[in-house]
């Protein structure tokens, strides 16, 4: 993986890939890499090195990665809510009308 930050760098990378007979995979970011970007990098590397992919494939992978992140967040939220319900069922927790403990 190569991080390119200038137009000249992008042109040089394109020339180099073209001379080597390879296709260049591009994963645009807004300056910070996250798990979704990294999954796109892996997908682009494997597909573009083989020379068989298009933008729709990469976008599709990005959508799948975001859906997986949302599912993970929902699962973690449900786990935390279950813990709160369990503590309440066991007699723990607080009520708004109770005075604070001293």
PAZAPA-4460 file (N, C-alpha, C; in steps of 0.05 Angstrom, whole numbers, plus 32768, in hexadecimal, padded with zeros to 4 digits):
% residues 102
    n_x    n_y    n_z   ca_x   ca_y   ca_z    c_x    c_y    c_z   seq   type   mol
   8011   7FE9   8000   8000   8000   8000   8012   8019   8000     1      X     A
   800A   802C   7FF1   8019   8045   7FEF   8006   805C   7FF4     2      X     A
   800E   806E   8006   7FFE   8085   800C   8008   809C   7FFB     3      X     A
   7FF6   80A7   7FEA   7FFD   80BD   7FD8   7FEF   80D6   7FE1     4      X     A
   7FFD   80EC   7FE3   7FF1   8104   7FED   7FF3   811C   7FDA     5      X     A
   7FFF   8118   7FC3   8001   812E   7FB0   7FF9   8125   7F94     6      X     A
   7FF2   8138   7F83   7FEB   8132   7F68   8003   8125   7F59     7      X     A
   801A   8131   7F5D   8032   8126   7F50   8037   8109   7F59     8      X     A
   8033   8103   7F72   8036   80E8   7F7C   8023   80D5   7F6F     9      X     A
   800A   80DE   7F6B   7FF5   80CD   7F5F   7FFC   80C8   7F42    10      X     A
   8006   80DD   7F34   800E   80D9   7F18   8024   80C5   7F15    11      X     A
   8038   80C7   7F28   804F   80B5   7F27   8046   8098   7F2C    12      X     A
   8033   8094   7F40   8029   807A   7F46   801A   806E   7F2E    13      X     A
   800A   807F   7F21   7FFC   8076   7F09   800F   806D   7EF3    14      X     A
   8023   807D   7EEE   8037   8076   7ED9   8045   805C   7EE0    15      X     A
   804D   8059   7EF9   805B   8041   7F02   8049   8028   7EFF    16      X     A
   8031   802A   7F07   801E   8013   7F04   801A   800C   7EE7    17      X     A
   8016   8021   7ED7   8012   801C   7EBA   802A   800F   7EAD    18      X     A
   8042   8018   7EB4   805A   800C   7EA9   805D   7FEF   7EB1    19      X     A
   8054   7FE9   7ECA   8056   7FCD   7ED4   803F   7FBC   7ECA    20      X     A
   802D   7FC8   7EBB   8016   7FB8   7EB1   8001   7FB2   7EC7    21      X     A
   8001   7FC2   7EDC   7FEE   7FBD   7EF2   7FD8   7FD3   7EF2    22      X     A
   7FC2   7FCC   7EFF   7FAD   7FE0   7F03   7FB0   7FEB   7F1F    23      X     A
   7FAA   8004   7F22   7FAD   8012   7F3B   7F93   8014   7F4A    24      X     A
   7F93   800B   7F63   7F7B   800C   7F74   7F7D   8025   7F85    25      X     A
   7F67   8034   7F87   7F67   804D   7F96   7F52   804B   7FAC    26      X     A
   7F5B   8052   7FC5   7F49   8053   7FDC   7F4B   806F   7FE7    27      X     A
   7F39   8081   7FDF   7F3A   809D   7FE8   7F32   809F   8005    28      X     A
   7F40   80B1   8014   7F39   80B5   8030   7F38   80D4   8034    29      X     A
   7F2F   80DB   804C   7F2F   80F7   8053   7F46   80FD   8066    30      X     A
   7F5B   80ED   8065   7F72   80F2   8075   7F77   80DE   808C    31      X     A
   7F63   80CD   8092   7F67   80BA   80A7   7F5D   809E   809E    32      X     A
   7F6D   808A   80A3   7F65   806F   809C   7F56   8063   80B3    33      X     A
   7F40   8055   80AD   7F32   8045   80C1   7F2E   8029   80B7    34      X     A
   7F21   8019   80C6   7F1D   7FFC   80BF   7F10   7FF9   80A4    35      X     A
   7EFD   800A   809E   7EEF   8008   8084   7F03   800D   806D    36      X     A
   7F14   8021   8070   7F28   8026   805C   7F3B   800F   8058    37      X     A
   7F43   8003   806F   7F57   7FED   806E   7F4B   7FD5   8060    38      X     A
   7F31   7FD0   8064   7F24   7FB9   8056   7F23   7FBF   8038    39      X     A
   7F1F   7FD9   8030   7F1F   7FE0   8014   7F3B   7FDD   8008    40      X     A
   7F50   7FE4   8018   7F6B   7FE1   800E   7F71   7FC4   8008    41      X     A
   7F69   7FB2   801B   7F6D   7F95   8016   7F5E   7F8B   7FFD    42      X     A
   7F45   7F94   7FFA   7F36   7F8C   7FE3   7F42   7F96   7FC9    43      X     A
   7F49   7FB0   7FC9   7F55   7FBC   7FB1   7F6F   7FAE   7FAA    44      X     A
   7F80   7FA9   7FBE   7F9A   7F9C   7FB9   7F96   7F81   7FAB    45      X     A
   7F84   7F71   7FB6   7F80   7F56   7FAB   7F73   7F57   7F8F    46      X     A
   7F60   7F69   7F8C   7F52   7F69   7F72   7F62   7F78   7F5C    47      X     A
   7F6E   7F8E   7F63   7F7D   7F9D   7F4F   7F96   7F90   7F46    48      X     A
   7FA4   7F81   7F58   7FBC   7F73   7F50   7FB5   7F5D   7F3C    49      X     A
   7F9C   7F52   7F3F   7F93   7F3E   7F2C   7F88   7F4B   7F13    50      X     A
   7F83   7F65   7F14   7F79   7F73   7EFD   7F5B   7F6F   7EF7    51      X     A
   7F4C   7F69   7F0C   7F2F   7F65   7F07   7F1E   7F72   7F1D    52      X     A
   7F18   7F8B   7F1A   7F07   7F98   7F2D   7EFD   7FB2   7F21    53      X     A
   7EEA   7FBE   7F2D   7EE1   7FD8   7F25   7ED8   7FE8   7F3D    54      X     A
   7ED1   8000   7F39   7ECA   8012   7F50   7EB2   8007   7F5F    55      X     A
   7E9F   7FFB   7F51   7E87   7FF0   7F5E   7E8F   7FDA   7F72    56      X     A
   7EA2   7FC9   7F6B   7EAB   7FB4   7F7D   7EB6   7FC0   7F97    57      X     A
   7EC8   7FD4   7F94   7ED4   7FE1   7FAB   7EBF   7FEF   7FBC    58      X     A
   7EAC   7FFD   7FAF   7E97   800A   7FBE   7E85   7FF6   7FCD    59      X     A
   7E81   7FE0   7FC0   7E71   7FCA   7FCC   7E7F   7FC0   7FE5    60      X     A
   7E99   7FBC   7FE4   7EA8   7FB3   7FFC   7EA6   7FC8   8012    61      X     A
   7EA8   7FE2   800A   7EA6   7FF7   801E   7E8A   7FF6   802C    62      X     A
   7E75   7FF2   801D   7E5A   7FF0   8029   7E58   7FD9   803C    63      X     A
   7E64   7FC2   8034   7E64   7FAA   8045   7E73   7FB0   805F    64      X     A
   7E8A   7FBD   805D   7E9A   7FC4   8075   7E8A   7FD6   8088    65      X     A
   7E7D   7FEA   807D   7E6D   7FFD   808D   7E56   7FEF   809A    66      X     A
   7E49   7FDD   808C   7E33   7FCD   8097   7E3D   7FBC   80AE    67      X     A
   7E54   7FB0   80AB   7E60   7F9F   80C0   7E66   7FB1   80D9    68      X     A
   7E71   7FC9   80D5   7E76   7FDB   80EB   7E5D   7FE2   80FA    69      X     A
   7E47   7FE8   80EB   7E2D   7FEF   80F7   7E23   7FD7   8108    70      X     A
   7E25   7FBF   80FD   7E1C   7FA7   810B   7E2C   7FA3   8125    71      X     A
   7E46   7FA8   8124   7E56   7FA6   813C   7E4E   7FBA   8151    72      X     A
   7E49   7FD2   8148   7E40   7FE7   815B   7E26   7FE0   8168    73      X     A
   7E13   7FD6   8157   7DF9   7FCD   8162   7DFC   7FB7   8176    74      X     A
   7E0E   7FA4   8170   7E13   7F8D   8182   7E1E   7F97   819D    75      X     A
   7E32   7FA9   819B   7E3E   7FB3   81B4   7E29   7FC3   81C4    76      X     A
   7E18   7FD2   81B7   7E03   7FE1   81C5   7DF0   7FCE   81D3    77      X     A
   7DE8   7FBA   81C5   7DD6   7FA6   81D1   7DE3   7F98   81E9    78      X     A
   7DFC   7F93   81E7   7E0B   7F87   81FE   7E0B   7F99   8216    79      X     A
   7E10   7FB3   8212   7E10   7FC6   8228   7DF5   7FC9   8234    80      X     A
   7DE0   7FCB   8223   7DC5   7FCD   822D   7DBD   7FB4   823D    81      X     A
   7DC5   7F9D   8234   7DBF   7F84   8243   7DCD   7F85   825E    82      X     A
   7DE5   7F8F   8260   7DF3   7F91   8279   7DE4   7FA4   828C    83      X     A
   7DDB   7FBB   8282   7DCC   7FCE   8292   7DB2   7FC1   829C    84      X     A
   7DA4   7FB2   828B   7D8B   7FA5   8293   7D91   7F90   82A9    85      X     A
   7DA7   7F81   82A6   7DAE   7F6D   82BA   7DB4   7F7A   82D5    86      X     A
   7DC4   7F8F   82D5   7DCA   7F9D   82EE   7DB0   7FA7   82FB    87      X     A
   7D9E   7FB2   82EB   7D84   7FBA   82F6   7D74   7FA3   8301    88      X     A
   7D74   7F8D   82F3   7D65   7F75   82FC   7D70   7F6A   8316    89      X     A
   7D8A   7F6D   831A   7D96   7F63   8333   7D95   7F77   834A    90      X     A
   7D86   7F8D   8345   7D82   7FA1   835B   7D96   7FB8   835A    91      X     A
   7DA7   7FB9   8347   7DBA   7FD0   8345   7DAE   7FE7   8336    92      X     A
   7DBD   7FFB   8332   7DB4   8012   8323   7DAD   8029   8335    93      X     A
   7D9E   803C   832A   7D96   8054   8339   7D7B   805D   832F    94      X     A
   7D6E   806D   8340   7D54   8079   8338   7D57   8097   833C    95      X     A
   7D4A   80A6   832A   7D4D   80C3   832A   7D42   80D0   8344    96      X     A
   7D2E   80C3   8351   7D23   80CF   8369   7D32   80C8   8383    97      X     A
   7D46   80B8   8381   7D56   80B1   8399   7D6B   80C7   839E    98      X     A
   7D6F   80CD   83B8   7D84   80E1   83BE   7DA0   80D4   83B9    99      X     A
   7DB4   80E4   83B2   7DCE   80D9   83AD   7DDA   80CC   83C7   100      X     A
   7DE9   80B7   83C4   7DF6   80AA   83DC   7E0C   80BB   83E7   101      X     A
   7E10   80BA   8401   7E25   80CB   840D   7E3D   80BA   8414   102      X     A
***
